[in-house]
Amino acid sequence: MNKHLSKRLLMQWTLGAIASASMAFGAVTASAQAWPTKPVKVVVPAPAGSSLDVIVRGMAETLKTRWGQPLVVENKPGAGGTIGMDAVAKAAPDGYTLGIGFNGPVAFGPFMFKKMPYDPSKDLMPVVLTTSQPNVLAVPANHPAQNFKEFVTWAKNQGDKVSYASVGLGSSSHLSMELLKATAGFEATHVPFNGSPPAALSVAQNETQALLAVEPALLSLVQGGRLKLLAVTSPQRLSARPDLPTVAEAGYAGFDALAWNGLFAPAGTPTDVIARINADVNAAMADPAFKQNMLKQGLIIGGGTQAAFKSFIDAESRKWGAIITKANIKLD
């Protein structure tokens, strides 16, 4: 082939490829600028009235105003949150289907399930951290320990006679206690229950001797004088309960075990649409009424960038993956 002809064809191909790429980029940008042109669905992998449901519905009015489109909540509970998040992972990556995921189906699941219907790291795109919530350590009201240090000493002296309740196998309640055991060096047998009420009642009746769970779920038994709280698993004390010390304050520096949740989109969703959602959700979470409502639920407001949320999830996966593997926790 003539050398000059070859160069001319190469140049034509190159210019054509650049033009095609520019057109594709322009289409994506135009599409992102137009978003949303219809209602945005948020899948909640938990029942109506749950904390996840309350978080999403609490932002709905602000987001409707900012987007000019309603936010539609679709509750898809079941299988530890994996049913709902699978629906998000398999949805069209156009910004019109989001999901509020949490520890279990995002960071814990890959280590506990032999096979998941989706790969959280590949099929879900983190958007923004919404809230987090620490667990508190509850023991029977008549327990001899008056603080966490005394509880650890007591537990070590009991040998293998201690049992602890959790709100379910593979839950944050369960895994946080496994981390606490490994950190403080005591033994206890796990007794899983189906939810907070029966787990808390088992401790109140001294059938089990300890429970890590979110504070609002234990409030009635604490106020009724049947449970007492010894510590909280967050790095700082709770603003709503400033008298409750952290585990870290008891001599276990760096201890941190939070239940968290955040918004996710299907992988492949345009990055500028993700950036728009991140900015608008951050604005919605800054609303004073929303913040006050979350505080009443015992929730800590999240926020921040998409990159920060992804880094947080990666760190959580490494941390809890090691705990799950060591404890040999399997859900199937």
N, C-alpha and C positions, 0 to 999 in steps of 0.2 A: 504494500500500500504506500502511496506517495506520502513522504514525511510531512509535508505541509498539510495534506488532507487529514492525516492522523491527528496532528495538533489541533486542527480546526474541529474535528469530531469530538476530541477530548474536551475542548473548551465548551462546545455546545452541550455536551453531557453534564459537565461541571455546572455550567450556568443553569441548566435545567434542573439539576438536583437541588441547587441552592434556592431556585424559585419555588420548587415543590415544598422544600422544608420551610421556607418563609411563609408560604400559603398555609401549611399545616399549623405552624406556630401562631399565625394570625387567627386561624379558626379557633384554636384552643383559647387564645387570649380573648377573642370576641365572645366565645361561649362562657368563659369565666366572668367576664364583665356583665353579661346578661343574667347570670345566675343570681337568684332563683326565679324561674318563670312559672313555677308550680309549687304546691305544698312540699315540704321537706319532712320525710318520715324518720323518726328515731325509734329504733328497736330497743326495748327494755327487756333484758333477759331475766326478769323477775316479775312477780305479781303486781297488780295495781295496789297502791298504798305502801309498797316497799320503799326503802330509803332511795333506791335508784329511781323509782317512779316519781317520788317527790322532787328529786333534784331536777329531772328533765322538765316536769310540769311547772316547776318554779321559775324556769327560764323562758317558758313558752311565750309569754306575752311580750317580753322585751325583744326576743328574737323575731316575733311576728312583726313588730314595729320596724325593726331594722331591715328585715328582708322583704317586707311587703307581701309576705306569703305565710299561711299558717304552718305551725309545727304539729305534725300528727304523731301521737304516741301509739306504738304497737307493742303490747306486752306479749312476750314469748318466753315464759318461764320453762324450766325443766333441764334435767341432765347437768346440773351444776353450772348453768348459764351457757352451756355450749350450743344448745338449740338456737337461742337467739343470736349468738355471735356467728354461728354458721350461716344464718340467713343474711347477716351483714356481709360476711366474707364472699358470699356468692351473688350479691346484688350487683347491678350495673354500676361501674365506677364513674358516676356522673354528678355526685354530690347530693343526690336526692334521697339516698338511704344512708343513715348513720346509725350507730349503736353505742350504748353506754356499757362498756365492758369493765370488768373488775379483776382482782387478783386471780381468782379461780380459773376462768376460761381463757386467760391471757398469759399469766406467768406460771401458774401451778400446773395446769392441765397437761402440757407437753411432757412433764416428768411423772405424772400419775396415771395417765391413760396409755394403754398399749398402742392405741390408734385414735387420733382425733379426726373429725370430718373436715378440718381445715388446719392450716399451719399459721398460728398467730403471727409469727415473725415475717411470713411471706404474703399472707392473704389479707392482713389487716393493716391499715395505715393509722398510726396514732395521730390524734388531732390536738387534744388538750387535756390535761389533768383537771378533773372537776372538783372532787373532794377527797379527803382522807379521814380516817377515824381510827384512833388507837383502841386497843382492848384494855380492860382493867382486870386486875386479879381479885377475884371474889372468893371468900372462904366462909364457912358457917359463922354465924354471929358469936358463938361461944368458943371459937377456935382459940387456943392459947397464944398464938402469935399475934402481936400487935403491930408489926411492920414486916416488910419484905425480908429483911435480914433474919428476923426471928423465924419466919416461915421456912426459909431455906435450911436453917439449923434444925428445926423441927422435922422437916422432910428427910434430911439426911439421917437423923436418928431413928426414923421409922423403917429404914431399909426398903423392902419391896412391898410394904403394906399400904402405901399411899395410892389412891386412884384419883384421876381428874376427869371432869366432864368436858365435853366440847359440844358445839352446836351442830356438828356433823363431820363425818370422815372427810379429810382433805380441806376443811374450811380454814379460814384465817385463825379462828379460835383454836383449832387443833394444831396447826403448824406453829403458831406463836408459842404455844406451850412446849412443843418439842424444842424450839429454839431456846426457850427459857430453861428447860431442863439441861440442855447441853451447855449453856452458858454458866449456870449456877452450880451444876454438878450434882443434881439429885435425881432420884428415880421415882417414877409414878406410872401407873397403868392407865391407859386411855380407855374411856367409856364414852363412845359417841352417842348423841341424841339427835332427834329430828327437830332442830330449832332451839332457840334460846329458852322458851318457857320451861320445857321439861328438864333441860340441862341445869338451869338455875335452881329449879325446885329440888333436884337431886342433891345439890350442895346445901341448900337450906335445911334439908332433912338429914344431912350428914351421911347420905348414902355414898357420895363422893366428897372429896375434901377440898377441891379447888376448881376454878373455872376462869378462863380468860374469855371475855366477851365484851361487846360494846356496852358502854355504861347505860344508855337509855333503856336497854332491854332488862337491866337488873334493878332499875330505880325503885320499882314498887316493893321489891323484897328488901332492899336496903332501907327504904323509908319505914318499912314495917318491922324493922329490927331483926330480920331473919338472916341477912347477909351483911358482911362488912368488907370494905374494899381496902386493899393493902398497897397497891401500886398501879401505875399506868405505864403502858409500853411505848409511849411517844417520847421523843428526845426532850421535849419541854412539858411542864405541867399544863393541864387543861385550864383554860381561862375560866370555865364554868365550875371547876373544882380545884382551886389553887392550893387546897390543903392536902391534896393527894400526891405523894412523891412519885418520881419516876423510878423505874428499875435502874437506870443509869446512876441516879443519885445514891442508890443503895450500895454502890461499889462496883457496878458492872458497866463501866464507861462505854459509850457507843451503842448500847443496846437500843434497838429501834425495830418495832414490829407494828406496821400500820395496815389496816384494810383500806384500799384505795379504789377509785374508779375514774373513768375518763371517757371522752368521746373518741370513737374510731370510725373510719370510713373504709370502704373496700379498697384494696391495693389498686393503684392505677388511676385513682381520682386525681384530676388536674391539681398541680401544686398551688396555683393561685386561688383555686376554689377552697382548698384546705386552709390557705392563709387567711382568706376572708372569714371562714367559719371560726377559725382560731381567734381572730380579732373580735368578732361579734360575741362569741361565747365569753371571752374575757370581760367584755363590757357588761354582759348580762350578769356575770358573777360579781361585778363590782357594785351592782345595785344594792342600796342599803336594806331594802325590804327582803331581798333574796338572802343577803348575808345574815340578817337577823333570824330568818326562818331556818337556815342551815345550822346556826348556833344552837337553836332550840332542839335540833335533832342530834346534837353532839358531834356535828361534822365540821371539819376544818376546810375552809375554802382553798382550792388549788389555784389554777391559772398558770400563766407562763407560755413559753414558746412550744411549738411542735417538737423541735429538736431536744429541748429539755425533757419533755415527756418521754420521748423515745429513749433517751439516755437513762432515765429513771426506770423504765420498764426493763431495759437490758440488765441494769444492776440488780433489780428485784428478781429477775429470772435466775441469775447466777446465785444469788444469796439463797433463795428458797429451793432451787433445784438441788443444792447440796444437802439441805435439811431433809427434803423428801427422799432423796436417794439413801441417805444415812439411816433414816427411820423406816425405809422400805415400804412407803405408803403407796398402795395401788388401788385404783377404783374400778378395775375391770379384770 
